[in-house]
């Protein structure tokens, strides 16, 4: 079973067979609980959707896994390292929600944007090595945007931009790709191409964590983590879409695009 | 050659050295302010630096150094407020801009008896660059260029998307601090040639003009430096021969280039 709840008594096993291990994580802002004793493990190579209503703790969970936020109690590890270590090593590629709000009058070519994803690995004051160039080229090839390399980011379509951001995230040669609502403002055709790209990347061994409030995305992934303060479901996509978790998450008002069961 | 007789005067040689350094560093800082919609930062710092100049005159210390100290302190404070207090970036800028100007006004009225040539401070004057100024401008100018080159990749990455840069492990706060302090230093160094009220223009307008050519970041920066150098050198010649204000002339030339670039026939529309 690719998505498992870590047994509460085990603590953190520094096993590397899991891409992410989250154990007894609690976060509260004042008296407001955001994450309530959340534990789960995601094995290497899984394609996992994280779903839940706005304010249900998705973004907070994401920040913990990215090492941008320290939980009040509990731990998270990414490939056996602390999230901070993993992030600094380039193990995590990240495509944030703010992508859609980026100022696209920014004067930069696609190649320059993709290179940006490699900057922390290159190091302050250093020039790119042959190895760095190779990683950047490979990232553009994987995302299928090599032919756009000299185009300005502002001149791309929404779908092409999405791919450019994937390439940027891939430039650090991550083992885990985290996406936070990346398709906001992208038309349906481009969105489906985007899903196909992610599927291909996953098939090549990349672990993917796709955060979205959009239930449609959960048809794309293999496994689902449903978060609303507590972990409500850690199950296969199929189970998630057919059981009552959806109702518990969103109340009765759920409509799944392309997936009407009656 | 007749036109080169200008270099028989030592003060003109000094003006050109200061001018060329200013011309190179202003757009190097400016491009990072413009692309993160922080263009007003330059203007705020220049108004605050006027308070530093006033302190310099009052206490008999080096005006450029005092301007630098005061505007660097303001730059760090503005950035701190922007991050911590969540006061809108531009409201914080207005506070500092008017505050700096008010302090300067009061201090300058106290020093009324002193021989302060306010208009050369405000609008730049090529005759006022002395040899101490040149030493300060040369040393710190080279330091600014070196620091920008050192953090170039990181600055580009942060300017494009701060959240993404932070998530990738870049020290965003530190690098932002470095940028605003460099902006403060640049403002103070540019004071002599373009004047306090026009420094912001020299930092921003060549960049805006270069952006009209819709190129990548590095090319845009190189075009901006070329435009800035052309404006400063041509401006210095014109202001020498026609006795115009150097700052005003330089900025008018930069604006003319911007208009020519923006309105040129066959210009492709930049995306979005």
Boltz contact constraints between the chains, C-beta under 6 A:
constraints:
  - contact:
      token1: [A, 66]
      token2: [B, 167]
      max_distance: 6.0
  - contact:
      token1: [A, 87]
      token2: [B, 169]
      max_distance: 6.0
  - contact:
      token1: [A, 88]
      token2: [B, 169]
      max_distance: 6.0
  - contact:
      token1: [A, 94]
      token2: [B, 167]
      max_distance: 6.0
  - contact:
      token1: [A, 96]
      token2: [B, 163]
      max_distance: 6.0
  - contact:
      token1: [A, 96]
      token2: [B, 164]
      max_distance: 6.0
  - contact:
      token1: [A, 98]
      token2: [B, 163]
      max_distance: 6.0
  - contact:
      token1: [A, 102]
      token2: [B, 161]
      max_distance: 6.0
  - contact:
      token1: [A, 104]
      token2: [B, 272]
      max_distance: 6.0
  - contact:
      token1: [A, 106]
      token2: [B, 35]
      max_distance: 6.0
  - contact:
      token1: [A, 106]
      token2: [B, 160]
      max_distance: 6.0
  - contact:
      token1: [A, 107]
      token2: [B, 211]
      max_distance: 6.0
  - contact:
      token1: [A, 107]
      token2: [B, 217]
      max_distance: 6.0
  - contact:
      token1: [A, 107]
      token2: [B, 220]
      max_distance: 6.0
  - contact:
      token1: [A, 108]
      token2: [B, 216]
      max_distance: 6.0
  - contact:
      token1: [A, 108]
      token2: [B, 217]
      max_distance: 6.0
  - contact:
      token1: [A, 109]
      token2: [B, 216]
      max_distance: 6.0
  - contact:
      token1: [A, 112]
      token2: [B, 216]
      max_distance: 6.0
  - contact:
      token1: [A, 112]
      token2: [B, 217]
      max_distance: 6.0
  - contact:
      token1: [A, 116]
      token2: [B, 157]
      max_distance: 6.0
  - contact:
      token1: [A, 119]
      token2: [B, 153]
      max_distance: 6.0
  - contact:
      token1: [A, 119]
      token2: [B, 157]
      max_distance: 6.0
  - contact:
      token1: [A, 120]
      token2: [B, 168]
      max_distance: 6.0
  - contact:
      token1: [A, 120]
      token2: [B, 169]
      max_distance: 6.0
  - contact:
      token1: [A, 120]
      token2: [B, 170]
      max_distance: 6.0
  - contact:
      token1: [A, 125]
      token2: [B, 150]
      max_distance: 6.0
  - contact:
      token1: [A, 152]
      token2: [B, 214]
      max_distance: 6.0
  - contact:
      token1: [A, 152]
      token2: [B, 271]
      max_distance: 6.0
  - contact:
      token1: [A, 154]
      token2: [B, 270]
      max_distance: 6.0
  - contact:
      token1: [A, 154]
      token2: [B, 271]
      max_distance: 6.0
  - contact:
      token1: [A, 154]
      token2: [B, 272]
      max_distance: 6.0
  - contact:
      token1: [A, 155]
      token2: [B, 271]
      max_distance: 6.0
